[in-house]
Amino acid sequence: MTILEKVGNLTDFEKAILNTARAVFEKKGYYETNIEEIALSLSIGKGTIYRHFGNKYMLFYSVVLDILEDTKNFLDKINTIDTFENKLDFFIEQMVKMTLIFGNFIRIFLEEHLYLMKDAYNDKKMKEPYEYFLKTREIFFHSLSDIIRQGKKDGKIMEEVEPMLSAQLIINTIFYYFKNPSAIKLNKKNFFNHRRTKIETAELKQYIYRALGYNGKRSIQ
């Protein structure tokens, strides 16, 4: 079973390994983390992790791909939403939620990305999942740029707005706006009941709509 097949068919035990691994990677980074430390956190032998995920690189990318699965799930829902505003609101809300939950891991990944990319292209087993990551990232940016194109077509935002560049800037803005998840106590069971998060998300929406030159008349929730 390839790493891509495994991520789509994880057992509860494998999910637990990935969640623990993500926490350790967030704390120490990829290169400073060792498998034994992750195994000790789970009270299992490191050989068990090797049997399920092969090596540290595959374990790290399994965490990346597991996050991408969540990303693809919410992107699939966008096509079922009607208006430009509802689509953009939904995208921002889901991006904020992902940043709060996975932001520290994403930061580690971005900081060590170039070194990990080099390793990926030196290992045939790793090249496929890395290319899958690149493809999914492209879909992610295109999904938001399509929303922006709809806004232009509907006459809701400035004609001068360039969709793909704007999509990249919006995603970067959301990530860096919430780059310190520990500053906000997240209620994972009922995300938008947390008043501070809701207020800050609303402020972020206002900023993004203004940056796109939104000329609609409805209030942004």
PyMOL CGO cylinders between C-alpha atoms (Angstrom):
from pymol import cmd
from pymol.cgo import CYLINDER

trace = [
    CYLINDER, 0.00, 0.00, 0.00, 1.40, 3.41, -1.01, 0.3, 1, 1, 1, 1, 1, 1,
    CYLINDER, 1.40, 3.41, -1.01, 1.45, 6.38, 1.34, 0.3, 1, 1, 1, 1, 1, 1,
    CYLINDER, 1.45, 6.38, 1.34, -1.40, 7.97, -0.65, 0.3, 1, 1, 1, 1, 1, 1,
    CYLINDER, -1.40, 7.97, -0.65, -3.55, 4.86, -0.31, 0.3, 1, 1, 1, 1, 1, 1,
    CYLINDER, -3.55, 4.86, -0.31, -2.77, 4.60, 3.39, 0.3, 1, 1, 1, 1, 1, 1,
    CYLINDER, -2.77, 4.60, 3.39, -3.81, 8.17, 4.20, 0.3, 1, 1, 1, 1, 1, 1,
    CYLINDER, -3.81, 8.17, 4.20, -7.19, 7.52, 2.62, 0.3, 1, 1, 1, 1, 1, 1,
    CYLINDER, -7.19, 7.52, 2.62, -7.69, 4.39, 4.73, 0.3, 1, 1, 1, 1, 1, 1,
    CYLINDER, -7.69, 4.39, 4.73, -6.24, 5.13, 8.16, 0.3, 1, 1, 1, 1, 1, 1,
    CYLINDER, -6.24, 5.13, 8.16, -7.19, 3.09, 11.19, 0.3, 1, 1, 1, 1, 1, 1,
    CYLINDER, -7.19, 3.09, 11.19, -7.96, 4.82, 14.49, 0.3, 1, 1, 1, 1, 1, 1,
    CYLINDER, -7.96, 4.82, 14.49, -4.57, 3.70, 15.77, 0.3, 1, 1, 1, 1, 1, 1,
    CYLINDER, -4.57, 3.70, 15.77, -2.80, 5.21, 12.74, 0.3, 1, 1, 1, 1, 1, 1,
    CYLINDER, -2.80, 5.21, 12.74, -4.77, 8.42, 13.20, 0.3, 1, 1, 1, 1, 1, 1,
    CYLINDER, -4.77, 8.42, 13.20, -3.52, 8.54, 16.80, 0.3, 1, 1, 1, 1, 1, 1,
    CYLINDER, -3.52, 8.54, 16.80, 0.05, 8.12, 15.60, 0.3, 1, 1, 1, 1, 1, 1,
    CYLINDER, 0.05, 8.12, 15.60, -0.35, 10.99, 13.13, 0.3, 1, 1, 1, 1, 1, 1,
    CYLINDER, -0.35, 10.99, 13.13, -1.92, 13.30, 15.72, 0.3, 1, 1, 1, 1, 1, 1,
    CYLINDER, -1.92, 13.30, 15.72, 0.90, 12.65, 18.17, 0.3, 1, 1, 1, 1, 1, 1,
    CYLINDER, 0.90, 12.65, 18.17, 3.53, 12.98, 15.44, 0.3, 1, 1, 1, 1, 1, 1,
    CYLINDER, 3.53, 12.98, 15.44, 2.06, 16.32, 14.37, 0.3, 1, 1, 1, 1, 1, 1,
    CYLINDER, 2.06, 16.32, 14.37, 2.30, 17.64, 17.92, 0.3, 1, 1, 1, 1, 1, 1,
    CYLINDER, 2.30, 17.64, 17.92, 5.96, 16.61, 18.19, 0.3, 1, 1, 1, 1, 1, 1,
    CYLINDER, 5.96, 16.61, 18.19, 6.86, 17.98, 14.75, 0.3, 1, 1, 1, 1, 1, 1,
    CYLINDER, 6.86, 17.98, 14.75, 5.19, 21.28, 15.68, 0.3, 1, 1, 1, 1, 1, 1,
    CYLINDER, 5.19, 21.28, 15.68, 7.29, 21.52, 18.82, 0.3, 1, 1, 1, 1, 1, 1,
    CYLINDER, 7.29, 21.52, 18.82, 10.70, 20.49, 17.44, 0.3, 1, 1, 1, 1, 1, 1,
    CYLINDER, 10.70, 20.49, 17.44, 10.55, 20.68, 13.66, 0.3, 1, 1, 1, 1, 1, 1,
    CYLINDER, 10.55, 20.68, 13.66, 11.14, 17.84, 11.24, 0.3, 1, 1, 1, 1, 1, 1,
    CYLINDER, 11.14, 17.84, 11.24, 14.91, 17.51, 11.56, 0.3, 1, 1, 1, 1, 1, 1,
    CYLINDER, 14.91, 17.51, 11.56, 15.04, 17.77, 15.36, 0.3, 1, 1, 1, 1, 1, 1,
    CYLINDER, 15.04, 17.77, 15.36, 12.29, 15.16, 15.85, 0.3, 1, 1, 1, 1, 1, 1,
    CYLINDER, 12.29, 15.16, 15.85, 13.06, 11.47, 16.21, 0.3, 1, 1, 1, 1, 1, 1,
    CYLINDER, 13.06, 11.47, 16.21, 10.73, 8.50, 15.90, 0.3, 1, 1, 1, 1, 1, 1,
    CYLINDER, 10.73, 8.50, 15.90, 11.59, 7.23, 19.38, 0.3, 1, 1, 1, 1, 1, 1,
    CYLINDER, 11.59, 7.23, 19.38, 10.24, 10.42, 20.96, 0.3, 1, 1, 1, 1, 1, 1,
    CYLINDER, 10.24, 10.42, 20.96, 6.93, 10.00, 19.13, 0.3, 1, 1, 1, 1, 1, 1,
    CYLINDER, 6.93, 10.00, 19.13, 6.77, 6.32, 20.13, 0.3, 1, 1, 1, 1, 1, 1,
    CYLINDER, 6.77, 6.32, 20.13, 7.39, 7.17, 23.79, 0.3, 1, 1, 1, 1, 1, 1,
    CYLINDER, 7.39, 7.17, 23.79, 4.54, 9.67, 23.71, 0.3, 1, 1, 1, 1, 1, 1,
    CYLINDER, 4.54, 9.67, 23.71, 2.26, 6.86, 22.56, 0.3, 1, 1, 1, 1, 1, 1,
    CYLINDER, 2.26, 6.86, 22.56, 3.76, 4.22, 24.89, 0.3, 1, 1, 1, 1, 1, 1,
    CYLINDER, 3.76, 4.22, 24.89, 4.62, 2.00, 21.93, 0.3, 1, 1, 1, 1, 1, 1,
    CYLINDER, 4.62, 2.00, 21.93, 7.85, 0.78, 20.38, 0.3, 1, 1, 1, 1, 1, 1,
    CYLINDER, 7.85, 0.78, 20.38, 9.33, 2.78, 17.50, 0.3, 1, 1, 1, 1, 1, 1,
    CYLINDER, 9.33, 2.78, 17.50, 9.26, -0.39, 15.40, 0.3, 1, 1, 1, 1, 1, 1,
    CYLINDER, 9.26, -0.39, 15.40, 5.46, -0.16, 15.45, 0.3, 1, 1, 1, 1, 1, 1,
    CYLINDER, 5.46, -0.16, 15.45, 5.62, 3.27, 13.81, 0.3, 1, 1, 1, 1, 1, 1,
    CYLINDER, 5.62, 3.27, 13.81, 8.07, 1.99, 11.20, 0.3, 1, 1, 1, 1, 1, 1,
    CYLINDER, 8.07, 1.99, 11.20, 5.71, -0.89, 10.38, 0.3, 1, 1, 1, 1, 1, 1,
    CYLINDER, 5.71, -0.89, 10.38, 2.82, 1.51, 9.80, 0.3, 1, 1, 1, 1, 1, 1,
    CYLINDER, 2.82, 1.51, 9.80, 4.60, 4.44, 8.13, 0.3, 1, 1, 1, 1, 1, 1,
    CYLINDER, 4.60, 4.44, 8.13, 8.01, 3.22, 6.98, 0.3, 1, 1, 1, 1, 1, 1,
    CYLINDER, 8.01, 3.22, 6.98, 10.29, 6.07, 8.09, 0.3, 1, 1, 1, 1, 1, 1,
    CYLINDER, 10.29, 6.07, 8.09, 10.22, 9.58, 9.53, 0.3, 1, 1, 1, 1, 1, 1,
    CYLINDER, 10.22, 9.58, 9.53, 9.86, 11.24, 6.15, 0.3, 1, 1, 1, 1, 1, 1,
    CYLINDER, 9.86, 11.24, 6.15, 6.83, 9.11, 5.26, 0.3, 1, 1, 1, 1, 1, 1,
    CYLINDER, 6.83, 9.11, 5.26, 5.35, 9.79, 8.69, 0.3, 1, 1, 1, 1, 1, 1,
    CYLINDER, 5.35, 9.79, 8.69, 5.78, 13.55, 8.24, 0.3, 1, 1, 1, 1, 1, 1,
    CYLINDER, 5.78, 13.55, 8.24, 4.22, 13.52, 4.80, 0.3, 1, 1, 1, 1, 1, 1,
    CYLINDER, 4.22, 13.52, 4.80, 1.40, 11.33, 6.06, 0.3, 1, 1, 1, 1, 1, 1,
    CYLINDER, 1.40, 11.33, 6.06, 0.54, 14.20, 8.42, 0.3, 1, 1, 1, 1, 1, 1,
    CYLINDER, 0.54, 14.20, 8.42, 0.70, 16.63, 5.48, 0.3, 1, 1, 1, 1, 1, 1,
    CYLINDER, 0.70, 16.63, 5.48, -1.52, 14.43, 3.31, 0.3, 1, 1, 1, 1, 1, 1,
    CYLINDER, -1.52, 14.43, 3.31, -4.00, 13.87, 6.14, 0.3, 1, 1, 1, 1, 1, 1,
    CYLINDER, -4.00, 13.87, 6.14, -4.40, 17.65, 6.43, 0.3, 1, 1, 1, 1, 1, 1,
    CYLINDER, -4.40, 17.65, 6.43, -4.87, 17.83, 2.66, 0.3, 1, 1, 1, 1, 1, 1,
    CYLINDER, -4.87, 17.83, 2.66, -7.72, 15.32, 2.92, 0.3, 1, 1, 1, 1, 1, 1,
    CYLINDER, -7.72, 15.32, 2.92, -9.54, 17.75, 5.22, 0.3, 1, 1, 1, 1, 1, 1,
    CYLINDER, -9.54, 17.75, 5.22, -8.79, 20.53, 2.72, 0.3, 1, 1, 1, 1, 1, 1,
    CYLINDER, -8.79, 20.53, 2.72, -10.21, 18.60, -0.22, 0.3, 1, 1, 1, 1, 1, 1,
    CYLINDER, -10.21, 18.60, -0.22, -13.35, 17.77, 1.73, 0.3, 1, 1, 1, 1, 1, 1,
    CYLINDER, -13.35, 17.77, 1.73, -14.22, 21.43, 2.29, 0.3, 1, 1, 1, 1, 1, 1,
    CYLINDER, -14.22, 21.43, 2.29, -13.26, 22.38, -1.28, 0.3, 1, 1, 1, 1, 1, 1,
    CYLINDER, -13.26, 22.38, -1.28, -15.76, 19.81, -2.56, 0.3, 1, 1, 1, 1, 1, 1,
    CYLINDER, -15.76, 19.81, -2.56, -18.52, 21.59, -0.62, 0.3, 1, 1, 1, 1, 1, 1,
    CYLINDER, -18.52, 21.59, -0.62, -17.87, 24.94, -2.30, 0.3, 1, 1, 1, 1, 1, 1,
    CYLINDER, -17.87, 24.94, -2.30, -19.51, 23.79, -5.54, 0.3, 1, 1, 1, 1, 1, 1,
    CYLINDER, -19.51, 23.79, -5.54, -22.77, 23.24, -3.65, 0.3, 1, 1, 1, 1, 1, 1,
    CYLINDER, -22.77, 23.24, -3.65, -22.89, 26.88, -2.46, 0.3, 1, 1, 1, 1, 1, 1,
    CYLINDER, -22.89, 26.88, -2.46, -24.74, 29.45, -4.55, 0.3, 1, 1, 1, 1, 1, 1,
    CYLINDER, -24.74, 29.45, -4.55, -23.56, 33.06, -4.32, 0.3, 1, 1, 1, 1, 1, 1,
    CYLINDER, -23.56, 33.06, -4.32, -20.11, 34.63, -4.54, 0.3, 1, 1, 1, 1, 1, 1,
    CYLINDER, -20.11, 34.63, -4.54, -20.44, 36.03, -1.00, 0.3, 1, 1, 1, 1, 1, 1,
    CYLINDER, -20.44, 36.03, -1.00, -21.47, 32.71, 0.54, 0.3, 1, 1, 1, 1, 1, 1,
    CYLINDER, -21.47, 32.71, 0.54, -18.64, 30.91, -1.21, 0.3, 1, 1, 1, 1, 1, 1,
    CYLINDER, -18.64, 30.91, -1.21, -16.03, 33.44, -0.11, 0.3, 1, 1, 1, 1, 1, 1,
    CYLINDER, -16.03, 33.44, -0.11, -17.36, 33.50, 3.46, 0.3, 1, 1, 1, 1, 1, 1,
    CYLINDER, -17.36, 33.50, 3.46, -17.24, 29.71, 3.60, 0.3, 1, 1, 1, 1, 1, 1,
    CYLINDER, -17.24, 29.71, 3.60, -13.70, 29.60, 2.21, 0.3, 1, 1, 1, 1, 1, 1,
    CYLINDER, -13.70, 29.60, 2.21, -12.45, 32.16, 4.73, 0.3, 1, 1, 1, 1, 1, 1,
    CYLINDER, -12.45, 32.16, 4.73, -14.16, 30.42, 7.67, 0.3, 1, 1, 1, 1, 1, 1,
    CYLINDER, -14.16, 30.42, 7.67, -12.72, 27.02, 6.74, 0.3, 1, 1, 1, 1, 1, 1,
    CYLINDER, -12.72, 27.02, 6.74, -9.27, 28.48, 6.13, 0.3, 1, 1, 1, 1, 1, 1,
    CYLINDER, -9.27, 28.48, 6.13, -9.34, 30.17, 9.55, 0.3, 1, 1, 1, 1, 1, 1,
    CYLINDER, -9.34, 30.17, 9.55, -10.42, 26.93, 11.19, 0.3, 1, 1, 1, 1, 1, 1,
    CYLINDER, -10.42, 26.93, 11.19, -7.61, 24.97, 9.50, 0.3, 1, 1, 1, 1, 1, 1,
    CYLINDER, -7.61, 24.97, 9.50, -5.06, 27.64, 10.42, 0.3, 1, 1, 1, 1, 1, 1,
    CYLINDER, -5.06, 27.64, 10.42, -6.09, 27.55, 14.08, 0.3, 1, 1, 1, 1, 1, 1,
    CYLINDER, -6.09, 27.55, 14.08, -5.88, 23.77, 14.23, 0.3, 1, 1, 1, 1, 1, 1,
    CYLINDER, -5.88, 23.77, 14.23, -2.91, 23.08, 11.92, 0.3, 1, 1, 1, 1, 1, 1,
    CYLINDER, -2.91, 23.08, 11.92, -1.17, 26.47, 11.80, 0.3, 1, 1, 1, 1, 1, 1,
    CYLINDER, -1.17, 26.47, 11.80, 1.93, 25.52, 13.80, 0.3, 1, 1, 1, 1, 1, 1,
    CYLINDER, 1.93, 25.52, 13.80, 2.51, 22.42, 11.70, 0.3, 1, 1, 1, 1, 1, 1,
    CYLINDER, 2.51, 22.42, 11.70, 2.01, 24.39, 8.47, 0.3, 1, 1, 1, 1, 1, 1,
    CYLINDER, 2.01, 24.39, 8.47, 4.58, 26.91, 9.71, 0.3, 1, 1, 1, 1, 1, 1,
    CYLINDER, 4.58, 26.91, 9.71, 7.12, 24.13, 10.33, 0.3, 1, 1, 1, 1, 1, 1,
    CYLINDER, 7.12, 24.13, 10.33, 6.41, 22.70, 6.89, 0.3, 1, 1, 1, 1, 1, 1,
    CYLINDER, 6.41, 22.70, 6.89, 6.92, 26.08, 5.20, 0.3, 1, 1, 1, 1, 1, 1,
    CYLINDER, 6.92, 26.08, 5.20, 10.15, 26.74, 7.08, 0.3, 1, 1, 1, 1, 1, 1,
    CYLINDER, 10.15, 26.74, 7.08, 11.68, 23.40, 6.10, 0.3, 1, 1, 1, 1, 1, 1,
    CYLINDER, 11.68, 23.40, 6.10, 9.94, 23.02, 2.75, 0.3, 1, 1, 1, 1, 1, 1,
    CYLINDER, 9.94, 23.02, 2.75, 12.95, 23.45, 0.45, 0.3, 1, 1, 1, 1, 1, 1,
    CYLINDER, 12.95, 23.45, 0.45, 15.03, 20.85, 2.29, 0.3, 1, 1, 1, 1, 1, 1,
    CYLINDER, 15.03, 20.85, 2.29, 12.11, 18.41, 2.31, 0.3, 1, 1, 1, 1, 1, 1,
    CYLINDER, 12.11, 18.41, 2.31, 11.55, 18.99, -1.40, 0.3, 1, 1, 1, 1, 1, 1,
    CYLINDER, 11.55, 18.99, -1.40, 15.15, 18.05, -2.12, 0.3, 1, 1, 1, 1, 1, 1,
    CYLINDER, 15.15, 18.05, -2.12, 14.74, 14.83, -0.13, 0.3, 1, 1, 1, 1, 1, 1,
    CYLINDER, 14.74, 14.83, -0.13, 11.50, 14.06, -1.98, 0.3, 1, 1, 1, 1, 1, 1,
    CYLINDER, 11.50, 14.06, -1.98, 13.14, 14.14, -5.40, 0.3, 1, 1, 1, 1, 1, 1,
    CYLINDER, 13.14, 14.14, -5.40, 15.99, 11.91, -4.24, 0.3, 1, 1, 1, 1, 1, 1,
    CYLINDER, 15.99, 11.91, -4.24, 13.59, 9.15, -3.14, 0.3, 1, 1, 1, 1, 1, 1,
    CYLINDER, 13.59, 9.15, -3.14, 11.17, 7.59, -5.65, 0.3, 1, 1, 1, 1, 1, 1,
    CYLINDER, 11.17, 7.59, -5.65, 8.73, 6.60, -2.90, 0.3, 1, 1, 1, 1, 1, 1,
    CYLINDER, 8.73, 6.60, -2.90, 8.56, 10.19, -1.71, 0.3, 1, 1, 1, 1, 1, 1,
    CYLINDER, 8.56, 10.19, -1.71, 8.27, 11.85, -5.10, 0.3, 1, 1, 1, 1, 1, 1,
    CYLINDER, 8.27, 11.85, -5.10, 4.67, 10.70, -5.63, 0.3, 1, 1, 1, 1, 1, 1,
    CYLINDER, 4.67, 10.70, -5.63, 3.23, 12.07, -2.35, 0.3, 1, 1, 1, 1, 1, 1,
    CYLINDER, 3.23, 12.07, -2.35, 5.17, 15.31, -2.78, 0.3, 1, 1, 1, 1, 1, 1,
    CYLINDER, 5.17, 15.31, -2.78, 3.77, 15.79, -6.28, 0.3, 1, 1, 1, 1, 1, 1,
    CYLINDER, 3.77, 15.79, -6.28, 0.29, 15.01, -4.90, 0.3, 1, 1, 1, 1, 1, 1,
    CYLINDER, 0.29, 15.01, -4.90, 0.81, 17.78, -2.34, 0.3, 1, 1, 1, 1, 1, 1,
    CYLINDER, 0.81, 17.78, -2.34, 1.77, 20.22, -5.12, 0.3, 1, 1, 1, 1, 1, 1,
    CYLINDER, 1.77, 20.22, -5.12, -1.30, 19.23, -7.17, 0.3, 1, 1, 1, 1, 1, 1,
    CYLINDER, -1.30, 19.23, -7.17, -3.64, 19.64, -4.18, 0.3, 1, 1, 1, 1, 1, 1,
    CYLINDER, -3.64, 19.64, -4.18, -2.12, 23.01, -3.34, 0.3, 1, 1, 1, 1, 1, 1,
    CYLINDER, -2.12, 23.01, -3.34, -2.77, 24.12, -6.92, 0.3, 1, 1, 1, 1, 1, 1,
    CYLINDER, -2.77, 24.12, -6.92, -6.41, 22.99, -6.64, 0.3, 1, 1, 1, 1, 1, 1,
    CYLINDER, -6.41, 22.99, -6.64, -6.68, 24.95, -3.39, 0.3, 1, 1, 1, 1, 1, 1,
    CYLINDER, -6.68, 24.95, -3.39, -5.49, 28.22, -4.96, 0.3, 1, 1, 1, 1, 1, 1,
    CYLINDER, -5.49, 28.22, -4.96, -7.59, 27.67, -8.11, 0.3, 1, 1, 1, 1, 1, 1,
    CYLINDER, -7.59, 27.67, -8.11, -10.70, 27.10, -6.00, 0.3, 1, 1, 1, 1, 1, 1,
    CYLINDER, -10.70, 27.10, -6.00, -10.38, 30.53, -4.40, 0.3, 1, 1, 1, 1, 1, 1,
    CYLINDER, -10.38, 30.53, -4.40, -9.42, 32.19, -7.69, 0.3, 1, 1, 1, 1, 1, 1,
    CYLINDER, -9.42, 32.19, -7.69, -12.59, 30.71, -9.24, 0.3, 1, 1, 1, 1, 1, 1,
    CYLINDER, -12.59, 30.71, -9.24, -14.64, 32.30, -6.44, 0.3, 1, 1, 1, 1, 1, 1,
    CYLINDER, -14.64, 32.30, -6.44, -12.99, 35.64, -7.19, 0.3, 1, 1, 1, 1, 1, 1,
    CYLINDER, -12.99, 35.64, -7.19, -13.70, 35.21, -10.92, 0.3, 1, 1, 1, 1, 1, 1,
    CYLINDER, -13.70, 35.21, -10.92, -17.36, 34.64, -10.08, 0.3, 1, 1, 1, 1, 1, 1,
    CYLINDER, -17.36, 34.64, -10.08, -17.33, 37.87, -8.05, 0.3, 1, 1, 1, 1, 1, 1,
    CYLINDER, -17.33, 37.87, -8.05, -15.91, 39.74, -11.05, 0.3, 1, 1, 1, 1, 1, 1,
    CYLINDER, -15.91, 39.74, -11.05, -18.43, 38.16, -13.42, 0.3, 1, 1, 1, 1, 1, 1,
    CYLINDER, -18.43, 38.16, -13.42, -21.29, 39.13, -11.09, 0.3, 1, 1, 1, 1, 1, 1,
    CYLINDER, -21.29, 39.13, -11.09, -19.96, 42.69, -10.92, 0.3, 1, 1, 1, 1, 1, 1,
    CYLINDER, -19.96, 42.69, -10.92, -19.39, 42.43, -7.15, 0.3, 1, 1, 1, 1, 1, 1,
    CYLINDER, -19.39, 42.43, -7.15, -15.66, 43.22, -7.08, 0.3, 1, 1, 1, 1, 1, 1,
    CYLINDER, -15.66, 43.22, -7.08, -13.28, 45.45, -9.03, 0.3, 1, 1, 1, 1, 1, 1,
    CYLINDER, -13.28, 45.45, -9.03, -12.55, 44.45, -12.62, 0.3, 1, 1, 1, 1, 1, 1,
    CYLINDER, -12.55, 44.45, -12.62, -8.85, 45.17, -12.03, 0.3, 1, 1, 1, 1, 1, 1,
    CYLINDER, -8.85, 45.17, -12.03, -8.53, 42.34, -9.47, 0.3, 1, 1, 1, 1, 1, 1,
    CYLINDER, -8.53, 42.34, -9.47, -6.30, 39.51, -10.72, 0.3, 1, 1, 1, 1, 1, 1,
    CYLINDER, -6.30, 39.51, -10.72, -7.86, 36.25, -9.40, 0.3, 1, 1, 1, 1, 1, 1,
    CYLINDER, -7.86, 36.25, -9.40, -4.84, 33.98, -8.90, 0.3, 1, 1, 1, 1, 1, 1,
    CYLINDER, -4.84, 33.98, -8.90, -2.60, 36.66, -7.38, 0.3, 1, 1, 1, 1, 1, 1,
    CYLINDER, -2.60, 36.66, -7.38, -5.46, 37.77, -5.12, 0.3, 1, 1, 1, 1, 1, 1,
    CYLINDER, -5.46, 37.77, -5.12, -6.08, 34.17, -4.05, 0.3, 1, 1, 1, 1, 1, 1,
    CYLINDER, -6.08, 34.17, -4.05, -2.45, 33.78, -3.01, 0.3, 1, 1, 1, 1, 1, 1,
    CYLINDER, -2.45, 33.78, -3.01, -2.49, 37.06, -1.09, 0.3, 1, 1, 1, 1, 1, 1,
    CYLINDER, -2.49, 37.06, -1.09, -5.77, 36.20, 0.68, 0.3, 1, 1, 1, 1, 1, 1,
    CYLINDER, -5.77, 36.20, 0.68, -4.52, 32.76, 1.79, 0.3, 1, 1, 1, 1, 1, 1,
    CYLINDER, -4.52, 32.76, 1.79, -1.26, 34.25, 3.06, 0.3, 1, 1, 1, 1, 1, 1,
    CYLINDER, -1.26, 34.25, 3.06, -3.18, 37.00, 4.84, 0.3, 1, 1, 1, 1, 1, 1,
    CYLINDER, -3.18, 37.00, 4.84, -5.43, 34.50, 6.64, 0.3, 1, 1, 1, 1, 1, 1,
    CYLINDER, -5.43, 34.50, 6.64, -2.51, 32.31, 7.67, 0.3, 1, 1, 1, 1, 1, 1,
    CYLINDER, -2.51, 32.31, 7.67, -0.41, 35.15, 9.07, 0.3, 1, 1, 1, 1, 1, 1,
    CYLINDER, -0.41, 35.15, 9.07, -3.40, 36.84, 10.70, 0.3, 1, 1, 1, 1, 1, 1,
    CYLINDER, -3.40, 36.84, 10.70, -3.95, 33.71, 12.77, 0.3, 1, 1, 1, 1, 1, 1,
    CYLINDER, -3.95, 33.71, 12.77, -0.35, 32.44, 12.84, 0.3, 1, 1, 1, 1, 1, 1,
    CYLINDER, -0.35, 32.44, 12.84, -0.38, 32.25, 16.65, 0.3, 1, 1, 1, 1, 1, 1,
    CYLINDER, -0.38, 32.25, 16.65, -3.22, 29.78, 17.37, 0.3, 1, 1, 1, 1, 1, 1,
    CYLINDER, -3.22, 29.78, 17.37, -2.36, 29.65, 21.09, 0.3, 1, 1, 1, 1, 1, 1,
    CYLINDER, -2.36, 29.65, 21.09, -3.48, 33.29, 21.38, 0.3, 1, 1, 1, 1, 1, 1,
    CYLINDER, -3.48, 33.29, 21.38, -7.04, 32.16, 20.77, 0.3, 1, 1, 1, 1, 1, 1,
    CYLINDER, -7.04, 32.16, 20.77, -8.59, 29.41, 22.89, 0.3, 1, 1, 1, 1, 1, 1,
    CYLINDER, -8.59, 29.41, 22.89, -10.35, 27.26, 20.32, 0.3, 1, 1, 1, 1, 1, 1,
    CYLINDER, -10.35, 27.26, 20.32, -13.54, 25.46, 21.25, 0.3, 1, 1, 1, 1, 1, 1,
    CYLINDER, -13.54, 25.46, 21.25, -13.18, 22.58, 18.77, 0.3, 1, 1, 1, 1, 1, 1,
    CYLINDER, -13.18, 22.58, 18.77, -16.65, 21.18, 19.51, 0.3, 1, 1, 1, 1, 1, 1,
    CYLINDER, -16.65, 21.18, 19.51, -18.43, 24.39, 18.62, 0.3, 1, 1, 1, 1, 1, 1,
    CYLINDER, -18.43, 24.39, 18.62, -15.99, 26.57, 16.73, 0.3, 1, 1, 1, 1, 1, 1,
    CYLINDER, -15.99, 26.57, 16.73, -18.02, 29.70, 16.09, 0.3, 1, 1, 1, 1, 1, 1,
    CYLINDER, -18.02, 29.70, 16.09, -19.44, 29.91, 19.61, 0.3, 1, 1, 1, 1, 1, 1,
    CYLINDER, -19.44, 29.91, 19.61, -16.11, 31.37, 20.62, 0.3, 1, 1, 1, 1, 1, 1,
    CYLINDER, -16.11, 31.37, 20.62, -16.79, 35.12, 20.60, 0.3, 1, 1, 1, 1, 1, 1,
    CYLINDER, -16.79, 35.12, 20.60, -13.24, 36.34, 20.08, 0.3, 1, 1, 1, 1, 1, 1,
    CYLINDER, -13.24, 36.34, 20.08, -12.60, 34.05, 17.14, 0.3, 1, 1, 1, 1, 1, 1,
    CYLINDER, -12.60, 34.05, 17.14, -15.90, 35.06, 15.58, 0.3, 1, 1, 1, 1, 1, 1,
    CYLINDER, -15.90, 35.06, 15.58, -15.11, 38.77, 15.93, 0.3, 1, 1, 1, 1, 1, 1,
    CYLINDER, -15.11, 38.77, 15.93, -11.62, 38.42, 14.50, 0.3, 1, 1, 1, 1, 1, 1,
    CYLINDER, -11.62, 38.42, 14.50, -12.90, 36.30, 11.61, 0.3, 1, 1, 1, 1, 1, 1,
    CYLINDER, -12.90, 36.30, 11.61, -15.51, 38.98, 10.84, 0.3, 1, 1, 1, 1, 1, 1,
    CYLINDER, -15.51, 38.98, 10.84, -12.81, 41.67, 10.86, 0.3, 1, 1, 1, 1, 1, 1,
    CYLINDER, -12.81, 41.67, 10.86, -10.69, 39.56, 8.53, 0.3, 1, 1, 1, 1, 1, 1,
    CYLINDER, -10.69, 39.56, 8.53, -13.62, 39.16, 6.15, 0.3, 1, 1, 1, 1, 1, 1,
    CYLINDER, -13.62, 39.16, 6.15, -14.15, 42.92, 6.12, 0.3, 1, 1, 1, 1, 1, 1,
    CYLINDER, -14.15, 42.92, 6.12, -10.49, 43.45, 5.24, 0.3, 1, 1, 1, 1, 1, 1,
    CYLINDER, -10.49, 43.45, 5.24, -10.55, 40.87, 2.42, 0.3, 1, 1, 1, 1, 1, 1,
    CYLINDER, -10.55, 40.87, 2.42, -13.79, 42.20, 0.93, 0.3, 1, 1, 1, 1, 1, 1,
    CYLINDER, -13.79, 42.20, 0.93, -12.41, 45.75, 0.97, 0.3, 1, 1, 1, 1, 1, 1,
    CYLINDER, -12.41, 45.75, 0.97, -9.16, 44.57, -0.65, 0.3, 1, 1, 1, 1, 1, 1,
    CYLINDER, -9.16, 44.57, -0.65, -11.19, 43.02, -3.48, 0.3, 1, 1, 1, 1, 1, 1,
    CYLINDER, -11.19, 43.02, -3.48, -13.12, 46.25, -3.97, 0.3, 1, 1, 1, 1, 1, 1,
    CYLINDER, -13.12, 46.25, -3.97, -16.42, 44.64, -3.00, 0.3, 1, 1, 1, 1, 1, 1,
    CYLINDER, -16.42, 44.64, -3.00, -19.38, 46.83, -3.90, 0.3, 1, 1, 1, 1, 1, 1,
    CYLINDER, -19.38, 46.83, -3.90, -22.22, 44.69, -2.60, 0.3, 1, 1, 1, 1, 1, 1,
    CYLINDER, -22.22, 44.69, -2.60, -24.73, 46.10, -0.16, 0.3, 1, 1, 1, 1, 1, 1,
    CYLINDER, -24.73, 46.10, -0.16, -25.21, 43.24, 2.27, 0.3, 1, 1, 1, 1, 1, 1,
    CYLINDER, -25.21, 43.24, 2.27, -23.38, 43.22, 5.63, 0.3, 1, 1, 1, 1, 1, 1,
    CYLINDER, -23.38, 43.22, 5.63, -20.51, 40.81, 6.09, 0.3, 1, 1, 1, 1, 1, 1,
    CYLINDER, -20.51, 40.81, 6.09, -21.19, 38.45, 8.98, 0.3, 1, 1, 1, 1, 1, 1,
]
cmd.load_cgo(trace, "trace")
